[in-house]
Amino acid sequence: MPEILNHILMPIEKNSKIIISKIVMIGIEVEIAAGMTIIVIIVKKKLNRGKNGLQNS
């Protein structure tokens, strides 16, 4: 009986590990994308402030 259970559970365990790793990878990609977007926004704001500062002086 345990042998049959092993045959059933092993593929499920492998598949769940693959699915989890894919979810983790997607999560990391999303975090990187979000981080890049935030950096771009900050840089743009700083550049805009620099332009405004030059215009004012």
PDB file of N, CA, C and O in Angstrom:
ATOM      1  N   MET A   1       0.820  -1.214   0.000  1.00  0.00           N
ATOM      2  CA  MET A   1       0.000   0.000   0.000  1.00  0.00           C
ATOM      3  C   MET A   1       0.862   1.276   0.000  1.00  0.00           C
ATOM      4  O   MET A   1       0.603   2.169  -0.807  1.00  0.00           O
ATOM      5  N   PRO A   2       1.857   1.391   0.858  1.00  0.00           N
ATOM      6  CA  PRO A   2       2.687   2.605   0.829  1.00  0.00           C
ATOM      7  C   PRO A   2       3.354   2.810  -0.531  1.00  0.00           C
ATOM      8  O   PRO A   2       3.530   3.951  -0.959  1.00  0.00           O
ATOM      9  N   GLU A   3       3.728   1.731  -1.218  1.00  0.00           N
ATOM     10  CA  GLU A   3       4.364   1.849  -2.536  1.00  0.00           C
ATOM     11  C   GLU A   3       3.448   2.586  -3.504  1.00  0.00           C
ATOM     12  O   GLU A   3       3.883   3.486  -4.223  1.00  0.00           O
ATOM     13  N   ILE A   4       2.178   2.197  -3.517  1.00  0.00           N
ATOM     14  CA  ILE A   4       1.205   2.832  -4.419  1.00  0.00           C
ATOM     15  C   ILE A   4       1.081   4.320  -4.066  1.00  0.00           C
ATOM     16  O   ILE A   4       1.039   5.176  -4.949  1.00  0.00           O
ATOM     17  N   LEU A   5       1.024   4.607  -2.773  1.00  0.00           N
ATOM     18  CA  LEU A   5       0.917   6.006  -2.341  1.00  0.00           C
ATOM     19  C   LEU A   5       2.128   6.799  -2.810  1.00  0.00           C
ATOM     20  O   LEU A   5       1.988   7.934  -3.266  1.00  0.00           O
ATOM     21  N   ASN A   6       3.318   6.212  -2.701  1.00  0.00           N
ATOM     22  CA  ASN A   6       4.533   6.883  -3.159  1.00  0.00           C
ATOM     23  C   ASN A   6       4.443   7.213  -4.640  1.00  0.00           C
ATOM     24  O   ASN A   6       4.812   8.308  -5.065  1.00  0.00           O
ATOM     25  N   HIS A   7       3.946   6.253  -5.431  1.00  0.00           N
ATOM     26  CA  HIS A   7       3.838   6.474  -6.876  1.00  0.00           C
ATOM     27  C   HIS A   7       2.863   7.608  -7.179  1.00  0.00           C
ATOM     28  O   HIS A   7       3.046   8.343  -8.149  1.00  0.00           O
ATOM     29  N   ILE A   8       1.828   7.751  -6.352  1.00  0.00           N
ATOM     30  CA  ILE A   8       0.838   8.809  -6.572  1.00  0.00           C
ATOM     31  C   ILE A   8       1.377  10.155  -6.071  1.00  0.00           C
ATOM     32  O   ILE A   8       1.230  11.179  -6.738  1.00  0.00           O
ATOM     33  N   LEU A   9       1.995  10.137  -4.904  1.00  0.00           N
ATOM     34  CA  LEU A   9       2.394  11.392  -4.260  1.00  0.00           C
ATOM     35  C   LEU A   9       3.649  12.005  -4.879  1.00  0.00           C
ATOM     36  O   LEU A   9       3.760  13.229  -4.951  1.00  0.00           O
ATOM     37  N   MET A  10       4.586  11.185  -5.324  1.00  0.00           N
ATOM     38  CA  MET A  10       5.848  11.718  -5.855  1.00  0.00           C
ATOM     39  C   MET A  10       5.631  12.701  -7.004  1.00  0.00           C
ATOM     40  O   MET A  10       6.167  13.809  -6.963  1.00  0.00           O
ATOM     41  N   PRO A  11       4.849  12.321  -8.043  1.00  0.00           N
ATOM     42  CA  PRO A  11       4.640  13.281  -9.142  1.00  0.00           C
ATOM     43  C   PRO A  11       3.947  14.560  -8.678  1.00  0.00           C
ATOM     44  O   PRO A  11       4.264  15.650  -9.156  1.00  0.00           O
ATOM     45  N   ILE A  12       3.006  14.430  -7.751  1.00  0.00           N
ATOM     46  CA  ILE A  12       2.294  15.612  -7.232  1.00  0.00           C
ATOM     47  C   ILE A  12       3.298  16.535  -6.539  1.00  0.00           C
ATOM     48  O   ILE A  12       3.273  17.750  -6.736  1.00  0.00           O
ATOM     49  N   GLU A  13       4.178  15.951  -5.730  1.00  0.00           N
ATOM     50  CA  GLU A  13       5.173  16.744  -5.012  1.00  0.00           C
ATOM     51  C   GLU A  13       6.094  17.463  -5.996  1.00  0.00           C
ATOM     52  O   GLU A  13       6.383  18.648  -5.833  1.00  0.00           O
ATOM     53  N   LYS A  14       6.555  16.733  -7.023  1.00  0.00           N
ATOM     54  CA  LYS A  14       7.434  17.347  -8.030  1.00  0.00           C
ATOM     55  C   LYS A  14       6.716  18.483  -8.732  1.00  0.00           C
ATOM     56  O   LYS A  14       7.284  19.559  -8.919  1.00  0.00           O
ATOM     57  N   ASN A  15       5.458  18.249  -9.127  1.00  0.00           N
ATOM     58  CA  ASN A  15       4.692  19.282  -9.834  1.00  0.00           C
ATOM     59  C   ASN A  15       4.484  20.503  -8.951  1.00  0.00           C
ATOM     60  O   ASN A  15       4.609  21.636  -9.415  1.00  0.00           O
ATOM     61  N   SER A  16       4.165  20.275  -7.676  1.00  0.00           N
ATOM     62  CA  SER A  16       3.917  21.408  -6.786  1.00  0.00           C
ATOM     63  C   SER A  16       5.193  22.224  -6.597  1.00  0.00           C
ATOM     64  O   SER A  16       5.137  23.450  -6.497  1.00  0.00           O
ATOM     65  N   LYS A  17       6.356  21.541  -6.546  1.00  0.00           N
ATOM     66  CA  LYS A  17       7.628  22.262  -6.424  1.00  0.00           C
ATOM     67  C   LYS A  17       7.869  23.115  -7.661  1.00  0.00           C
ATOM     68  O   LYS A  17       8.329  24.251  -7.552  1.00  0.00           O
ATOM     69  N   ILE A  18       7.557  22.566  -8.855  1.00  0.00           N
ATOM     70  CA  ILE A  18       7.739  23.323 -10.097  1.00  0.00           C
ATOM     71  C   ILE A  18       6.808  24.533 -10.095  1.00  0.00           C
ATOM     72  O   ILE A  18       7.219  25.638 -10.446  1.00  0.00           O
ATOM     73  N   ILE A  19       5.553  24.320  -9.698  1.00  0.00           N
ATOM     74  CA  ILE A  19       4.565  25.411  -9.684  1.00  0.00           C
ATOM     75  C   ILE A  19       5.008  26.495  -8.704  1.00  0.00           C
ATOM     76  O   ILE A  19       4.955  27.685  -9.017  1.00  0.00           O
ATOM     77  N   ILE A  20       5.447  26.074  -7.509  1.00  0.00           N
ATOM     78  CA  ILE A  20       5.879  27.041  -6.494  1.00  0.00           C
ATOM     79  C   ILE A  20       7.073  27.845  -7.007  1.00  0.00           C
ATOM     80  O   ILE A  20       7.121  29.065  -6.846  1.00  0.00           O
ATOM     81  N   SER A  21       8.041  27.155  -7.629  1.00  0.00           N
ATOM     82  CA  SER A  21       9.224  27.866  -8.132  1.00  0.00           C
ATOM     83  C   SER A  21       8.828  28.846  -9.232  1.00  0.00           C
ATOM     84  O   SER A  21       9.405  29.928  -9.335  1.00  0.00           O
ATOM     85  N   LYS A  22       7.835  28.469 -10.065  1.00  0.00           N
ATOM     86  CA  LYS A  22       7.368  29.391 -11.108  1.00  0.00           C
ATOM     87  C   LYS A  22       6.717  30.609 -10.477  1.00  0.00           C
ATOM     88  O   LYS A  22       6.952  31.736 -10.913  1.00  0.00           O
ATOM     89  N   ILE A  23       5.896  30.389  -9.448  1.00  0.00           N
ATOM     90  CA  ILE A  23       5.233  31.507  -8.762  1.00  0.00           C
ATOM     91  C   ILE A  23       6.281  32.429  -8.145  1.00  0.00           C
ATOM     92  O   ILE A  23       6.169  33.652  -8.225  1.00  0.00           O
ATOM     93  N   VAL A  24       7.302  31.829  -7.527  1.00  0.00           N
ATOM     94  CA  VAL A  24       8.374  32.621  -6.907  1.00  0.00           C
ATOM     95  C   VAL A  24       9.085  33.451  -7.971  1.00  0.00           C
ATOM     96  O   VAL A  24       9.356  34.635  -7.767  1.00  0.00           O
ATOM     97  N   MET A  25       9.390  32.814  -9.124  1.00  0.00           N
ATOM     98  CA  MET A  25      10.085  33.526 -10.200  1.00  0.00           C
ATOM     99  C   MET A  25       9.241  34.703 -10.696  1.00  0.00           C
ATOM    100  O   MET A  25       9.758  35.801 -10.902  1.00  0.00           O
ATOM    101  N   ILE A  26       7.931  34.463 -10.886  1.00  0.00           N
ATOM    102  CA  ILE A  26       7.040  35.533 -11.340  1.00  0.00           C
ATOM    103  C   ILE A  26       7.029  36.653 -10.299  1.00  0.00           C
ATOM    104  O   ILE A  26       7.088  37.833 -10.645  1.00  0.00           O
ATOM    105  N   GLY A  27       6.952  36.270  -9.017  1.00  0.00           N
ATOM    106  CA  GLY A  27       6.953  37.265  -7.949  1.00  0.00           C
ATOM    107  C   GLY A  27       8.213  38.108  -7.967  1.00  0.00           C
ATOM    108  O   GLY A  27       8.153  39.326  -7.798  1.00  0.00           O
ATOM    109  N   ILE A  28       9.364  37.459  -8.173  1.00  0.00           N
ATOM    110  CA  ILE A  28      10.637  38.187  -8.226  1.00  0.00           C
ATOM    111  C   ILE A  28      10.633  39.134  -9.420  1.00  0.00           C
ATOM    112  O   ILE A  28      11.048  40.287  -9.302  1.00  0.00           O
ATOM    113  N   GLU A  29      10.159  38.643 -10.585  1.00  0.00           N
ATOM    114  CA  GLU A  29      10.113  39.495 -11.780  1.00  0.00           C
ATOM    115  C   GLU A  29       9.232  40.710 -11.541  1.00  0.00           C
ATOM    116  O   GLU A  29       9.578  41.823 -11.935  1.00  0.00           O
ATOM    117  N   VAL A  30       8.080  40.491 -10.886  1.00  0.00           N
ATOM    118  CA  VAL A  30       7.161  41.599 -10.610  1.00  0.00           C
ATOM    119  C   VAL A  30       7.823  42.600  -9.671  1.00  0.00           C
ATOM    120  O   VAL A  30       7.712  43.809  -9.869  1.00  0.00           O
ATOM    121  N   GLU A  31       8.511  42.097  -8.650  1.00  0.00           N
ATOM    122  CA  GLU A  31       9.181  42.992  -7.699  1.00  0.00           C
ATOM    123  C   GLU A  31      10.264  43.806  -8.388  1.00  0.00           C
ATOM    124  O   GLU A  31      10.406  45.002  -8.133  1.00  0.00           O
ATOM    125  N   ILE A  32      11.038  43.151  -9.273  1.00  0.00           N
ATOM    126  CA  ILE A  32      12.097  43.853 -10.008  1.00  0.00           C
ATOM    127  C   ILE A  32      11.467  44.932 -10.887  1.00  0.00           C
ATOM    128  O   ILE A  32      11.944  46.066 -10.926  1.00  0.00           O
ATOM    129  N   ALA A  33      10.393  44.572 -11.593  1.00  0.00           N
ATOM    130  CA  ALA A  33       9.711  45.533 -12.473  1.00  0.00           C
ATOM    131  C   ALA A  33       9.202  46.711 -11.657  1.00  0.00           C
ATOM    132  O   ALA A  33       9.362  47.862 -12.064  1.00  0.00           O
ATOM    133  N   ALA A  34       8.591  46.437 -10.509  1.00  0.00           N
ATOM    134  CA  ALA A  34       8.067  47.500  -9.651  1.00  0.00           C
ATOM    135  C   ALA A  34       9.213  48.381  -9.161  1.00  0.00           C
ATOM    136  O   ALA A  34       9.109  49.607  -9.169  1.00  0.00           O
ATOM    137  N   GLY A  35      10.303  47.750  -8.737  1.00  0.00           N
ATOM    138  CA  GLY A  35      11.470  48.501  -8.268  1.00  0.00           C
ATOM    139  C   GLY A  35      12.023  49.400  -9.360  1.00  0.00           C
ATOM    140  O   GLY A  35      12.362  50.556  -9.110  1.00  0.00           O
ATOM    141  N   MET A  36      12.115  48.858 -10.590  1.00  0.00           N
ATOM    142  CA  MET A  36      12.625  49.647 -11.710  1.00  0.00           C
ATOM    143  C   MET A  36      11.710  50.833 -11.979  1.00  0.00           C
ATOM    144  O   MET A  36      12.182  51.943 -12.226  1.00  0.00           O
ATOM    145  N   THR A  37      10.391  50.597 -11.931  1.00  0.00           N
ATOM    146  CA  THR A  37       9.431  51.669 -12.188  1.00  0.00           C
ATOM    147  C   THR A  37       9.595  52.778 -11.150  1.00  0.00           C
ATOM    148  O   THR A  37       9.593  53.962 -11.489  1.00  0.00           O
ATOM    149  N   ILE A  38       9.736  52.388  -9.887  1.00  0.00           N
ATOM    150  CA  ILE A  38       9.891  53.379  -8.809  1.00  0.00           C
ATOM    151  C   ILE A  38      11.175  54.181  -9.028  1.00  0.00           C
ATOM    152  O   ILE A  38      11.187  55.402  -8.866  1.00  0.00           O
ATOM    153  N   ILE A  39      12.261  53.483  -9.398  1.00  0.00           N
ATOM    154  CA  ILE A  39      13.539  54.167  -9.636  1.00  0.00           C
ATOM    155  C   ILE A  39      13.379  55.166 -10.781  1.00  0.00           C
ATOM    156  O   ILE A  39      13.838  56.304 -10.690  1.00  0.00           O
ATOM    157  N   VAL A  40      12.722  54.728 -11.864  1.00  0.00           N
ATOM    158  CA  VAL A  40      12.510  55.613 -13.020  1.00  0.00           C
ATOM    159  C   VAL A  40      11.721  56.849 -12.604  1.00  0.00           C
ATOM    160  O   VAL A  40      12.063  57.965 -12.993  1.00  0.00           O
ATOM    161  N   ILE A  41      10.659  56.651 -11.808  1.00  0.00           N
ATOM    162  CA  ILE A  41       9.828  57.780 -11.359  1.00  0.00           C
ATOM    163  C   ILE A  41      10.667  58.751 -10.528  1.00  0.00           C
ATOM    164  O   ILE A  41      10.586  59.965 -10.713  1.00  0.00           O
ATOM    165  N   ILE A  42      11.474  58.207  -9.612  1.00  0.00           N
ATOM    166  CA  ILE A  42      12.309  59.061  -8.754  1.00  0.00           C
ATOM    167  C   ILE A  42      13.297  59.847  -9.603  1.00  0.00           C
ATOM    168  O   ILE A  42      13.470  61.052  -9.416  1.00  0.00           O
ATOM    169  N   VAL A  43      13.944  59.155 -10.539  1.00  0.00           N
ATOM    170  CA  VAL A  43      14.936  59.822 -11.399  1.00  0.00           C
ATOM    171  C   VAL A  43      14.272  60.921 -12.213  1.00  0.00           C
ATOM    172  O   VAL A  43      14.817  62.018 -12.339  1.00  0.00           O
ATOM    173  N   LYS A  44      13.091  60.633 -12.770  1.00  0.00           N
ATOM    174  CA  LYS A  44      12.380  61.637 -13.571  1.00  0.00           C
ATOM    175  C   LYS A  44      12.035  62.849 -12.716  1.00  0.00           C
ATOM    176  O   LYS A  44      12.182  63.986 -13.166  1.00  0.00           O
ATOM    177  N   LYS A  45      11.575  62.618 -11.483  1.00  0.00           N
ATOM    178  CA  LYS A  45      11.230  63.729 -10.595  1.00  0.00           C
ATOM    179  C   LYS A  45      12.464  64.581 -10.317  1.00  0.00           C
ATOM    180  O   LYS A  45      12.401  65.810 -10.331  1.00  0.00           O
ATOM    181  N   LYS A  46      13.605  63.898 -10.060  1.00  0.00           N
ATOM    182  CA  LYS A  46      14.833  64.640  -9.767  1.00  0.00           C
ATOM    183  C   LYS A  46      15.273  65.439 -10.993  1.00  0.00           C
ATOM    184  O   LYS A  46      15.719  66.580 -10.869  1.00  0.00           O
ATOM    185  N   LEU A  47      15.146  64.833 -12.179  1.00  0.00           N
ATOM    186  CA  LEU A  47      15.527  65.542 -13.405  1.00  0.00           C
ATOM    187  C   LEU A  47      14.622  66.752 -13.611  1.00  0.00           C
ATOM    188  O   LEU A  47      15.088  67.822 -14.002  1.00  0.00           O
ATOM    189  N   ASN A  48      13.320  66.580 -13.347  1.00  0.00           N
ATOM    190  CA  ASN A  48      12.381  67.688 -13.503  1.00  0.00           C
ATOM    191  C   ASN A  48      12.717  68.815 -12.539  1.00  0.00           C
ATOM    192  O   ASN A  48      12.666  69.988 -12.908  1.00  0.00           O
ATOM    193  N   ARG A  49      13.062  68.461 -11.298  1.00  0.00           N
ATOM    194  CA  ARG A  49      13.444  69.478 -10.304  1.00  0.00           C
ATOM    195  C   ARG A  49      14.690  70.216 -10.783  1.00  0.00           C
ATOM    196  O   ARG A  49      14.799  71.434 -10.651  1.00  0.00           O
ATOM    197  N   GLY A  50      15.639  69.438 -11.352  1.00  0.00           N
ATOM    198  CA  GLY A  50      16.870  70.058 -11.860  1.00  0.00           C
ATOM    199  C   GLY A  50      16.557  71.053 -12.964  1.00  0.00           C
ATOM    200  O   GLY A  50      17.109  72.153 -12.987  1.00  0.00           O
ATOM    201  N   LYS A  51      15.671  70.672 -13.883  1.00  0.00           N
ATOM    202  CA  LYS A  51      15.283  71.578 -14.977  1.00  0.00           C
ATOM    203  C   LYS A  51      14.611  72.821 -14.409  1.00  0.00           C
ATOM    204  O   LYS A  51      14.923  73.936 -14.826  1.00  0.00           O
ATOM    205  N   ASN A  52      13.689  72.641 -13.457  1.00  0.00           N
ATOM    206  CA  ASN A  52      12.991  73.763 -12.862  1.00  0.00           C
ATOM    207  C   ASN A  52      13.975  74.688 -12.156  1.00  0.00           C
ATOM    208  O   ASN A  52      13.856  75.911 -12.235  1.00  0.00           O
ATOM    209  N   GLY A  53      14.947  74.096 -11.465  1.00  0.00           N
ATOM    210  CA  GLY A  53      15.945  74.889 -10.764  1.00  0.00           C
ATOM    211  C   GLY A  53      16.743  75.736 -11.731  1.00  0.00           C
ATOM    212  O   GLY A  53      17.039  76.896 -11.445  1.00  0.00           O
ATOM    213  N   LEU A  54      17.096  75.165 -12.878  1.00  0.00           N
ATOM    214  CA  LEU A  54      17.858  75.908 -13.882  1.00  0.00           C
ATOM    215  C   LEU A  54      17.020  77.045 -14.459  1.00  0.00           C
ATOM    216  O   LEU A  54      17.533  78.140 -14.688  1.00  0.00           O
ATOM    217  N   GLN A  55      15.731  76.790 -14.697  1.00  0.00           N
ATOM    218  CA  GLN A  55      14.855  77.815 -15.269  1.00  0.00           C
ATOM    219  C   GLN A  55      14.670  78.972 -14.289  1.00  0.00           C
ATOM    220  O   GLN A  55      14.614  80.131 -14.700  1.00  0.00           O
ATOM    221  N   ASN A  56      14.576  78.664 -13.006  1.00  0.00           N
ATOM    222  CA  ASN A  56      14.319  79.691 -12.006  1.00  0.00           C
ATOM    223  C   ASN A  56      15.525  80.606 -11.808  1.00  0.00           C
ATOM    224  O   ASN A  56      15.361  81.791 -11.521  1.00  0.00           O
ATOM    225  N   SER A  57      16.727  80.069 -11.959  1.00  0.00           N
ATOM    226  CA  SER A  57      17.920  80.855 -11.630  1.00  0.00           C
ATOM    227  C   SER A  57      18.304  81.837 -12.718  1.00  0.00           C
ATOM    228  O   SER A  57      19.288  82.563 -12.575  1.00  0.00           O
TER     229      SER A  57
END
